[in-house]
């Protein structure tokens, strides 16, 4: 019964989290715990399908018995197709045996963000989130209209969305049933739509003038800053590392080629260009 009451308190804390609401209990002489949530940067396959992992790190020594947040995304750029829990603490099996509700891990696609909740009513911290490891994996499909060589963000945000007062909820319940809030730091992820290398004419030649120059490197910086878009052939030529995505590493490789010469630094498919 005590465990169920503690779980109810913690889940209510997640649903209606507000630092001013008096739901947070922390000692003045102790450092506030921190939890880090990181979304992966992934590359879609040729059909636009992708998977991306969200991981936990910097967890408090006590562990977490509840967490609630969302993965925000651009619905015009991608659609979600599934979620797979990767971190099984054994809490669900134990709760099933004790006939506790609701489920430990749940999610819902809200259309522009994927709502995530993990919470257990078990007071035994062995069943809590305590290890720095992948938490869950999302799968989805990029829009056919998304240009090749571009990316769309996966943002870790509060469950209610990026509103002024909303915060990510994560914490634990102590032996007296008090809910303790953990500050969170987040690292956003992204999904890249790969470049079609078959359109490449000369790696590093983004403006398609038949040569490589510093102006191509400047153009690549502007593309990375999302100031402009390239043609399909321009994107293909920009992939100097031949890894299907456009990053600062491609800029560095292009500049190195301009400095040392094409014989010293090979661009693209490593088969000549």
N, C-alpha and C positions, 0 to 999 in steps of 0.2 A: 504493500500500500504506500509506504514511504517513497519507494522508487517511482511509483506511478505519479504521485503528487509532484515529485521533483521533476519528472519528465514533462508533466503538464506545465509547470512553471517555466521550464526552459523553452519549450516550444512556443508558449505565449510570448516569451521574451524575444524569440526570433521573429515572430509575426508582427509584433507591435513595438519593435526596438526604437527607443528614443533615449539618448543619454540624460535627458532632463526628466524622464518619467519616474526616476527612483527605482528602476529595476536593476541597476548595476550596483554590485557590492564589491568593493575592493579596499584593502587596507591602505592607509595613508603612508605607511612606512615600507611598502613593498613596491617594487618596480612593476608596472603594468605589463602583462603578457602580450606577446606579439604572435600573429599568425600570418604567413605569407601564402598567397594563392597565385599560381602562375599558369597562364594559358600558353599552349605551344604554338609556334609558327610552323605551319604545315604547307605542303605543296599538293595540289589536287592532281589526279591522274588525267590521262588524255580525254576521258569522258566527263571530267568535272567532279568526280567523286573524291571525297577526302575524309580523313579522320584526324582529330586533334585531341591531345590529352591535356587535362587540367590537373595540376599537381599541388600538393601541400608541402610546406616546409616551415622551419622556425616555429614549430608547435610548442606550446607551454609544457612544462614537465608533467603536469597533471593530465595532459591530453585534452581533447575537445569531446564533449558529449553532444554538442549541437552546432550546426553551422547552416546558414541560409544566405544565399546570394543568387546572382543570375549571370548568365553569359549573354551579353547584348550583341546583336548582329544586324547587318543591313539586309532586310528581307528582299530587297530588290536584287541583291548580289548573290544570295545563297538561301537554301532551304535546309532545315534540319531533318534528318531521317532516323536518328536513333541515339540512345545514350546507354553506355555500359559501365556499371560500377566496377572499378578495378581494385579498390581497397576494401576487402572483406575482413572486418574485425571479429566476425563470429556473432555480432550483436543480434542480427536478424534471426538466426537459428535459436539463440537463447531467448529472445523475446517471443518467438513462436511457441516455444516450450512453456513459457510463463503466461502465454495468451495476452500479451501486451499489444496495444494498438496506439498510433497508426504505424505503417511500415517505417523501418529505419531510414531507408533511402527512397526519395520520391522526386519526381521532376515533372515539369509541364512546359510545353512550348507555347509561349504567349504571343507568338507572331513576330515579335521583334527582339525577344530575349528568351533565353531558356532558363526557367526558374528551377533552382536546385535546393533541396533541403535534406540534411542528414541529421538525425536526432535519435538518441536512445534513452529509454527510461531506466536502464541498468545503472546502478550506482558503483558497480565494480569497474574501475578504470581500465582493466585489462580489455574491456570491450569497446573502449573509446578510440578515437583517432589520435594516435600517438607517434606514428612513424612518418618520416619525411619520404614520401613516395607518390606515384601517380594516384590520383583520387578517382577520376572517371574519364571515359573517352566518349567524345561526341562524333557523330558521323553526319555527313550531309552532302549536298550537291551544289556546285556553283552554277549560276545562271549562264545560259548560252550567250547572253548579250554582254557578259563581262569581258572586257578586252584582254587578250593574252598578255602576259607579263605584268599584270596589275594584281593588287591584293585587296582584300577586304578584312576589316578588323574583327577580332573576337575580344570583346571588352568585358572584364570582370567588374560587375557593378552591384549595388544593393538590389535586393529582391524586388523592391518597389520601382526600380529604375533610377536613372541619374537625376533625381530631384534634389533640391537644395538641402533638405534636412535628412535625407535617407542615408543610412550607413549599412555596411555589411555586418551581419550578425554572426558572431562566433564566440563560443565560451564553454563554460563548464559549471556544474552544480556541485557545491561542497556538501559535506556530510550533514550540514544543518539545513540543506535545501535552498541556500542562497545562490543566486545566479551570478557568475563572474564573467564580465565582458572582456574579450581580447581585442586589442587593436589589430587591424589587418593592413598589410601592404600588398599591393597587387602588381602583377606584370601582365599586360595585355598581350594577346597573341594575334595571329592573322592567318589567312589562307591565301596562298598565291595561285593564280591560274598560270600554268606553265606556258612557256614560249614554244611555238612550233618551229623547231630548228630547220625544217625543210625549206623555209623561206629565206634562209641566210644567204647573202651574196658575198659579204666580206665582214668578218667579225670585227667589231669596233667602229664600223662605218654606219652610224645611226642616221645621218642626214642623207645617205644614199648618193653621195657625190663621187663615189669611186675611190676614196682615199680615207685614211685615218688621220685625225688631227685633234688638237686640244679642244676645238669647238665640239667634237663628238663627246668628249669627256664632260664638257660643260652641259651639253644637251642631256647626257645621262643623269647628271645631278638634278636637273630640272624635272626630269621624268620621275626620279626617286622622290622628289619633293611634291609630286603630283601637281605640278604647275602646267603640264601638258601631256599629251599622249602621242605615241608614235604609230606609224603604219605597222602592219603585220611584219613586213620585211625589216623595218627598223627595230622592232622588238627582238626579232630573231638575231639580227646582227649585234644587238646590245648584250647578248648573253655570252660574254667573253669567257666565262668559266665553264660554260656548257653544262649547267646544272638545272636548267629549266626555270630559273628565277632571276630577277634583276636586283642586285644589291650593291653596296659600296665596294664589295670585293671585285665586281666587274669593272668599276671605275679605276680601282687601284691597278688591276691587271692591264687595262688599256693604257694608263699613264706609264706603267713600267715598260710596256711595249714601245711606246713613243720615245721613251728615254733610252732604252737599250737596243731597240731595233727588233724587227719581226723575226729575225733569225735566232735571237737570244730568248725571246718570249713568244711562245706559241699560243694563239687565241683560239677559242671555239672548240671544235670537235677534235683537236689535237691531230688532225690529219691534213693540216695545211688550210689556208683560207684564201 
